[in-house]
Amino acid sequence: MTASPPCNGKGARAPWIGSAVLGIALLLKTATVGFAQIGVPPVFTVQPKSQTVFAGSNVTFSVSVSSSTLVSYKWHFKSALIPGATNASLLLPSVQSASAGDYFVQADNARGVSTSAPATLTVLPPGTALWAMGLKYEGQFGDGTAGDVLTPGVVATGIRLAVAALSHSLLLKRDGTLWGLGSNDRGQLGDGSTSDRAEPVVVARDVATVASGSFHTLFIKADGALYAVGYNDYGQLGDGTRTSRDIPLQVASNVKAVAVGEKHSLFVKEDGTLWAMGFNGSGQLGNGTTVDQVKPARIATEVHSVAAGFSHSFFVKTDRSLWAMGDNQAGQLGDGTLINRTSPVPVATQVASVAASRQHSLFVKLDGTLWAMGYNRTGEIGDGTRTNRSRPVQVDAGVREVSAGGYHTVYLKNDGTLWAVGYNEKGQLGNGTRSSSLKPAKIASGVESVSAGGMHSLFVKADGTLLGMGRNEDGQLGGGKAGFELNPVQRARNIVGMAAGSEHTLWIGANGLLSAMGKNAFGQLGDNTLIRRNSPVPIATGVIAAAAGGNHTLFLKIDGTVWATGFNGFGQLGNGQTVDRASPTQVAVGVKAVAAGYNHSLFLTDEGTLWAMGQNDSGQLGDGTTINRSKPIKVVSGVRAVAAGGGHSLFIKTDGTLWGGV
C-alpha cells in the first residue's frame, strides 16, 4: 500500500535514496585498494566478514590491503594453515558443520607480515528451504534477466511458519527463533531499527506463533506471553500508548491465538476470552463503538480462533460458529448486507478456520469446503466472476487451509496441493505469468502451510522447503535481493572489488577488468550506449577501485587516473561540463581513492588531498559554499580515507579524526 517514490533522475534526490546510497558509500570505502603506504607491512583496508549460512552453502571470505609492494596471502582456520589458500579471497565450497569456526589471513610483503581480524563462520543445519521470486529492477543483479520472477526460488531453510504481510515477511524457524525481512519503516520487524532488511534478521527466540499486518507485528512466546512491535498511532500494540516501537514489548500473558489487521489487533487468551485494541473507525474491534482502544478491550468469550482483515475481524467460537464485525462495504463480513458492524454478527456454522484480507474473506468448514465473500473485482473470491459477494459462495472442496492476500487468495487442499486465484500483476500467484485468474489454478504439490501477503505469497512444503512468489521491492522474499536465494548465489569468480549504484552494479575482477550491468539511461555503465544491460559488459581494464553514484560511475586505474561516466547534470563527472557521458572520460591523475554520492563525487590524491565535484545544495562538497562544481575543487589536505552518502560526505584525516558535513 506504500510505494517508494521513483528516482527523479536529473532532479533532486528521491527521498528514499539517501540511506541506500549511504550504504553504498560505506561499501565503497572497501574499494580504496589503490591507497599505498611506503615502507610498511600490508595494511588491511577491508577485513573478512563473519557469516552465518546453512550447511551445503558456498562461502567466500575476502580482504583488501594497501601495500607498496607485492603481497602474498596465507589463510588459516582455527590457527591452522589452509593448504593452497594464497589469494585475497578464500572460497569454501559446500560448507558443513565441521567448517564452522574462525578464519583469518596473513598478508606478507617485503616489509613484514600483517594479520587480519578473525571472521567467524556459523553453519546452520539443513532444514526447510525457502524459495522466492519477484520484482527485479533494471537487471542490476547481473543474472541475464530483468523484471518480475514468476516461479519460486529458494529463500531460507529450517522454517516452521511463514507470514507474508503487506511489504514484509516473518519467518518462524523450527528452533523457535523468529526472523524478519522486508519493509521496516515503522519498526514492524522488531529488530531495534527502522531499516529495511533484504536478508532475514533475528527478532526473538522461543516463539510459538506470529501475526503481522501492514506496519505492526504481534507474536506469542512459548510461555504464552504476547509481544507487540511496530506502528502504534492508534494503540494497536495495546501497551496503553500511541508510541511506535522498534523493539518488542510484552502486552499480555496466557495468550493462545493472535491476529493483526491494518491498524488493529486481536488475541485470544487460554480462558477463551477475545481481546482487541487499536483503530476502530469501522467497528472492527467489535465492542459496540467506533472509538479507538490503546489498551486491550474484552470482546467475547468461548472463542477458539481469530482472524483480522484490513478493517474487519472474525472469530470462531468453540461451538464452531463464525462471527464478524467491522468494515462491510464490499460485503466482506458475509452477513448479506453492506452495513458496517460495530458488534459481532453470526455468519456461518461448522467452521474450521477463517482468513481475511483487505476487502475479501474466506473460511473453511469442517467438511473441507471453502467459502468466500466480499470484494471480487480481480477474481480473488475464485468463483469465476468479478462480482462482489455479500453472502458466502462455495469455491472448492477438500481444503484444509486458506490465506487471503491483498487482492489474491492461496489455499491448501487435503492432498497437499497448493492453489491460487485473483490478482497477479507481481507474480504472487506463482503460476509463471502476470495474468490474473478468476478460477483457482494448481501451483504446487507436497505443501504443508501457506501465507499470502499484500502482493507476495509464501508456502512451506512437506519436505521442508519454503517457497515464495510475487513482489519483492522491499526484500520481503529475502535473498538480499529480489528473486534469489538467501544464501549467496555466485555471479562471477575472482572478484576483488564491487560497487552498487541506485540501479546499476559494478565489479572488478582480479585481472583488473571492470564490468557493469543494470540501468544505463544516463550512460552510467560506460559502454558508449544507453542500453540497459541485464548481463555484465566489460568497461575498462587496469582498474583497482570503483564507485557508483545515483546514476554515475567513477573508477580508478592502476596508473592513478580517475575516469567518470554517466549522469552529469550537477557536474559530478568533474570534466567541466554538465553534459551526460556514455563513455568514460579522464578526470584526474595521481589518485588513490574515489567515492560517489548520489549526485556528487570525491577523490583522494596520493599526497592526501581531498577533491570534490558535483551537487552541493547541502554543502556536501565541503568547500564552504552551496555552489555546484563541474570541476574538482580542493577541499582539505592530510586525508587518508573518504566516503560519500546520498547528500553528505565523510573523511578520515591522517591523525585518525573523522570529519563530515551535510
N, C-alpha and C positions, 0 to 999 in steps of 0.2 A: 504494500500500500504506500510505502515511501519509496520514491525513486531518486537516485542520485542525479543532480542536475548535470547536463552534459558539459564537457570541456568546451569553452568557447574559442579555442584555437588562438586567434590573433588578439583577442581582447584580454581583459584581466583574468587572473587565475580563477578557475571554477572553485567554489568554496570548499569542496571536498578534497582538493588535490594536495593541500599543504601537508597534511600528515603523511600522505602516501609518498610525496616527494622527499619529506624529511627522512622517512625510512630508506628511500633510495639513496639520499645523500649519505646516510650513515653507512650504507653498503659501499658507497663509492670511496669512502675512506680506505677500504681494503684494497683499492686499486692503485694506490700510490707506490707501485712496485719500482718506480724509477728513482726513488729517493736514495741517494748514496752517501754514506759516510766513509771517509778515508781513514785507513789505518786502524780499524776496529773490527772485532768479530761481527758476524752477521747480526742484524737487529730484526726481530720479528715484528712485521707490520700487521700481519694477520695471524692470530693464534688458531689452533684447531678447536672446533666447537663440539661440545658434548652433544650426544644424540640418543634418542630413545626410539627404537624400531622393533618390529616384530620379527620373530625367527624366520629365516629364509630371505630376508631383505638384503639388498646390496647397500653397502655403506662406504662413503668416501670421506676421509679426513684430509683437509688441505691447509697449507700455510703459505704465507708470502714473507719474504725477507728483504731487507735492504743490505746491500753489500757492495764494496768497491771491487771485489774480485770474485772469481768463480766460486760457487757454493756446492758442496756435496751434502747429501741428506742421509740420515740413518734413523729409521723408525723403530720404536720399542713398544712392546706390550708387556705391562706389568714388570718393567725394568729389563726384560729380555729382548735382545736384538732380534728383529724380524728379518730373516734372510731375504735378500733381493729387494727390500723396500728402500729404495735410494732416490726417490723422486719427491717433489714438493707435495704431491698428493699420494695418499695411501688408499687403495681400493680393497675392500673386504667383501668378496662375493658370498652371498647366501649365508649370512652370519647365523650362528646358533648360540645356545646359552653359554657354551664354553668360550665364545668370543667376547663376552661381557667383561668389562674392566677398564683400566686406564691406559690410554695411548699417548705417547709423546714422541717428538722428533728432535734430533740433534742436527744443527746446521753448522757446517765446518767450512771456513775459508782459510786463506794463508795467514790470517791474523789471530785465529783462535776458534773456539767452539762455543756455540750458544745452545741452550736447551729450552724448548718451548714449554708453555704451561700444559699440564695434562688435560686430556679430553676424555670424559667418561662415556663409554658405550653401554647402554642399558638395553638388553634384549628381552622383549616380552614373549611369552609363549604364544604359539599359534592358536587361533580360535575363530570366531566369527569374522568373516571378511566383509567389509562394506564397499559397495561399488557405487560409482556416481557418474552422472553425465549432466551436461547443462551448458549454459552460455559461455562461449569463449569470445572475447572481443576481437581485436584485429590480428589474430594469428600470432600474438606475442609469445606464445609458448613454444613455437617452432617445431610443431609436430607434423606440419604439412597440411593442416586443416584450419578452418575458422568457423565461427558460428556455434549454434547450439549442438551439443552432443545428445543424440536422441535415444541411445541404447545404453544400458547400465555398464558401469565400470567400478572396480574395487575402490573403496574408500577407507575402511578400517576393519579391524578384527576384534574378536572377543566380545561382541555386542550381545546383550540380552534384550534390550528395549531401545528403540529409536523413536524420537518425537520430532516431527517436522513442523516447525512453526512458520510464521509469516516469511521472515528472511533469515532465520537462524535454525539450528538444529541442536538437540540434546541427545547424547548417546549414553545409555546406562550399560556398563560392562558387567560381565558375569562375576567379576570380583567385587561388585558393589560400588565402583568408582563412577562418578558422573562427570561427563565431558561435554563441553560446549563448543560450538563453532558457528561462524557466520556473523551476521549483523549484531552489533553490541553497543549501539549509540546510547541506549538508556541503561546499560549495565545488566541487561537481561541474561547474559551468560553467567554472571556471578563470579567472575574471576578477579574482582577487585579493580577492574578498569572499565573504560568505555571504548576500548579499541576493538575494531572488528577482527575476527580470527578466521583465517583461511585454513588453519590446521587446528584440530581439537586441543583444548586446554582443560586441565583438571579443575572441576568446580567443587566437588565434595566426595566424601567416602561413606561407606555403609549406607548407601541409598537403596530404598526399596522400590520406589516408583517416582515418576516425574511428569509434570504437565506444563505446557508453556503456551502463551498467547502471542500477540503481536510484539509486545515490548516488556513482558514480565514473565517470571518463571516461579513455580512452586514445586517443591519436592518433599517426599516423605522419607525419613530415615528408617532404618531397620527397627529402631525403638519406638516408632510411631510419632516422633517429633516432626512437625511441619515447618518448613523453612520457605521464605519468600525473598525475591530479589528482583530488581529492575525498576521500571516506571511505576510511579505511585501518586500521580497528581490527583487521583480520585479515591485514594485509600485502598486500592486493590491488593496491596500487600498485607493489609489487615493488622498493621502494627500501631494503629491509633494516630498516625501522622499522614501527611501528604508529601513526605520526603522520599525521593527516589533513592535506591540503594544499589551499589555495585558489589556488595558483599552480603551473602545470605544471612538472614536473621530469623530466629525461631519465633513463630507466631501462634502455635497451638501444639497440643500434645494428644496422644491417644487417637491419632488420625489413621483411617484405613483407605480413604479414596480422596482424590482431588481432581478438579477440573479448572481450566483457565480460559476465560473469554478475552475479548479485545481489551477491555478495561475493567473487568470484574473477575472474581474468583469464588469458587465454591469448594467445600470439603465435607466429608462425612466422617464422623467420629466412630470409634468402636461401639458406642452405645446406640448407633443408628441415627443419631441426630444430624441434620443437614444445616450447614452454616454458610453464610455468604457475605461478601464485602466488596466495596468498590463502587464503580459507576452504576447508576440505577435509573437513568433517564428514560428507559423503556420498560421499567419494572422487572428487569432481568434477575434481580435478587429475590423476587417472589415474596417480599414482606408486606405487600399491600400498599406500598408507597412508590414514589419516584425520587426519593431522597437518597443521596449517596451515603455509603457506610464506610467509615475509616476503621472500624473495628468489626469483627465477625458478628453477624446477627443470626439468631436461631430461626430456621425457616420451617423445618418439618421433622417428623420422627419416623422410625421404622424404614429408613432409607437404605437401599442396597448399594446403589451406584449413582454416578452423576456425570453430566456432560455439559459443556458450555460452548455456545456459538459466539458469533461476533457480539450480538446484543440480546441474545436469548439463552435460555437454560432449560435443561431437562434433568429429571431424576427418576430412577426406577425404585419402587418400594419393594419391601421384602415379599409382598404378595405378587410381584412381577407386573404391577400396573405402572404405566408410563405417565408422567406428569410434566407439564411445560409452563413456562412463564417468560414474559419479555416481549421483544420486538416481533411483530407478526405481519409486517407489511407485504410480504410475499407469500404468506400462508405457511411459513416455516414451522409454526407450532403444531400444525396438523389438526386443529380443532374445527375446521370447516369455516373459519372466519378470517378476516384480515384485521382483526382488532387486537391491539397490544394487551397483554395480560399482566397485571401487577401482582396477582396471586396465582398459585398453581392451578392449572385446569387439567382434567384427565384427557388422555389422548388414545391410549391403547392398553390392551391386557396381554398377558403371557409374553412379556418382552424379556429378552435375554441381555441385550446391550443396545446402546444408543450412541450416535455420533452427530455432531452439529458443527456447522461452519458459518460463513458469512450470512447467507440467507437461505440455506437449504439444510435439511436434516434427514437422517436415516436411522432406522432401527432394525435389529434382527430379532425375530421372535424365537421362542423356544423350539418351534418346529423347523427352524433353519430358513424360513422365508425372510427375504429382505424387502423392506418397505421404505418409501421416500416421500418427502413433501417439501414445498417451498419453491424457491426461485429455480427456473429451469431454462432460461433463455440460451444457455450454452450447453444444454443437454446433460447437466450434472446429475439430474434425477435418474436418468438412464432408462426412461420408459419409451424411447424412440420419438419423442416430441420435443418441442420447445415451449410447451405450455406450463405455466406455473400451476402448482397443485396445493390447494388449501386443506386437502384430506390425503392421508397416506395412500399411495398406489404401490402394488407389488411389483418389484423389479426382477427378482430372481429367487431361486430356492437352493437349498443345500449350502447356505452361507453360515460361516462361524464368526467372522469379524469384519467390521467395516470402519472406514475412516473418511471424513469429509474434508476436502481441501478448499481453497478459496473459491474456485468455481469448477472443481472436479471431484470425483469420487473414486476411491480404490477399495476393493473388498477381497476377502479371502474365503474360498469355498472349503467345504469339508475335505475335499480330495487334495488340498494343498495348492490349488491353482489360484493365481492372482489375476484379478480382472479390474479394468479401469474404464472410466467413461467421463465425458464432459470436455471442458476447455483444455486445449493442448498447445497453445502458442509457444511455450518454452520446453515442450517435450515432456511435460510432467506425467503424461500417461505411459511413457516408456514404450510406445509402440513403433518407434523408429521413424515417426513422422511429426509434423506440426499440425496435422489436421485434427480438429475437434471431432468428437464421436457422440452420437445420440444414443447408441446402444453399447453396452459393455463388451469389451474385447479382452480376450485372454492375453496376458502379458508374460507370465512365468509360472513355473510349477515348483513343487517342493518348498513352499513358503510357509513360514511359521507365524509371522506377525507383520503388520503394515501400519504406516502412518503417512497422512497427507498434509502438506503444508500449504502456504499461500499459492505458490506455483512450483513446488517441488514435492517429491514423494520419496519415501524410504521404505524398504521392506527387508525382513530378516528371513533367510532361507533355513530349511531344516538342517542343512549340512553346516550351518554356522556362518554362511556368508551374508553380509548386509549390503544391500544394493540401493542405489538411488538414481533418480532421474529428474530432470527439469531445470529450473532456474538456479543459477549459482553466482549471480553478480556479487553477493556478499560472502561468498565462501561457504554457504550453508551445506554444500555437498562435500566440503573438505578437500583434501589433497594439496592444500597450499596454492591451488589454482583451480579454475573451472574444469570439471570433467575428467580429472585424472586421479591416479592412486594417491592415497595418503602417504604411503612410503615413497621416497624419491624415485622418479622414473628417469632413466638415463636418456639424455638428449644428445650428448656428444662425449667424446673422450679427450683426455689430456688438456683440460681447460684450466687456465691459470688466472683468469680474471673475468668479471661479468658486471653488467650494469643494466638496470631496468628503468625505462622512462615511463611517461604517462601511459603510452600504448605501444611501445616498441622495446626491443630487447637487444642487447649486445653481449658478445662474449669473445674472449681472446684465447686462442689455442696456444699450446706450449711452443709451437713453431712461430708465434708472433702474428698469426693470421687473425684479423678482426672480422667477425661475421655479425650480421644484423638480420632482424626479422620483425614483422609486425606492421603497424600503421606507418604510412610513408607519405601522407598528404602534403607535407611541407619539405620533403626530401631528407627527412631526418635519418634515413638509413644510409644515405650517401652513395647509392648505387647509380646515380645520374638518371633516376626515374622518379615518378610519383606513384608508383605501383605498390600496393600493399603486398608484402611478402609473407606467405604462410610457412615457408621453409627458409632456413638461413641462406643468405647470399654473402659472398666474400666482399669485403670493402677495402681493406688495406693490409699490408704486410709490415713486419718490423714494429708492431705495436706492443707496448708494455703496460698501458693503462687506458681506461675509457670511462667516460661519464655520460650519463643520459639525462637530459632535462625533460621538461614537459613535452616539447616537440623539436628538440635539437640535440645534437651529439657533439661531444669533444673526444678526441683521443690523442694520446701521447706516444710518439715513436721513440725507438731506442736511441736515435740521434739527438733527442731533446727537443724536437719540433712538435708544436701543438697544431692540430688540424680541427676544423669545425664544419658542420653541415646542418641543414635543416632550417627551421623557422628562425627568422631574424628580424621580426617586427620591432624589437626593442634594442637591436644592435648586439644581441647576446653572442653572435659569432665573432665579434671583435675585429671585423675586417673593414671598419669604417663606413659600412653601409647598413641599410635596413631592408635589404632585398634577400629573400629566402635563397638558400643554396641547396641544390640536389646532388652536388658532389663536393667532397671536402676541399676546403681552402686553408692554406697555411696561415696561422695567426701569430705565432711567436717561436723563438728559439731559446735554448738554454733552460728548458723547463723540466721539472722533476715530478710534478703532481698536478692533477686537474680535478675540478669539481663542478657540477652543474646544478643550479636550482631550476625552478620551473621556467623562468624567463631571464635568468642571469647566469653568468659563468665566472669562474675563478681559476687562476693557475698560480703555481708557486715556482719561482725560478731557482736555479742551482744555488745562488747565493742567499736564498731565504727571503726574497722579496715577493710579496703577495700583490697580484694584479687582478682587476675585476672589470667586467663589462656587462652591458645589458640593462634590463629594467631596474629602476632604482626608486620606485614610488614609496617604498617603505624604508629607504636608506640601506638596503641590503648590500650595496656595493661598499659601504663604509668609508666614503670619501667626504663625508660631512655635508652632502647635498642630497636632494631627491631628483637629480637630473639624470636621465637615461644616458648611457655611454655606449657609443658604437665602436669605440676604440679602447683598448685596455688602458686603464688608469691605475697608477701606482697607489697602493693603499697603505702598506706598512712593511717594515723590514724585520728580520730576526724571527721568521716564522718557520715552523718545521712540519705542520700538518694543517689541512684545510677541509671543510665540509660545507655543503650548501643545502639549505632546506627550501621549501616552496618559495618563501619570500624573505628569508633571512640567511645569514652566513655565520660560520664559526671558524676560529683558527686557534691553534696552539703555538705559542712562541717557544723559542729555544730554551727559555728559563722554566718551561713547564706550565706557564699560566695560560688559562683558557679565556678567549675573548670572543664577543659576539654582539650582535645587534639586530634589531628587527625594524 
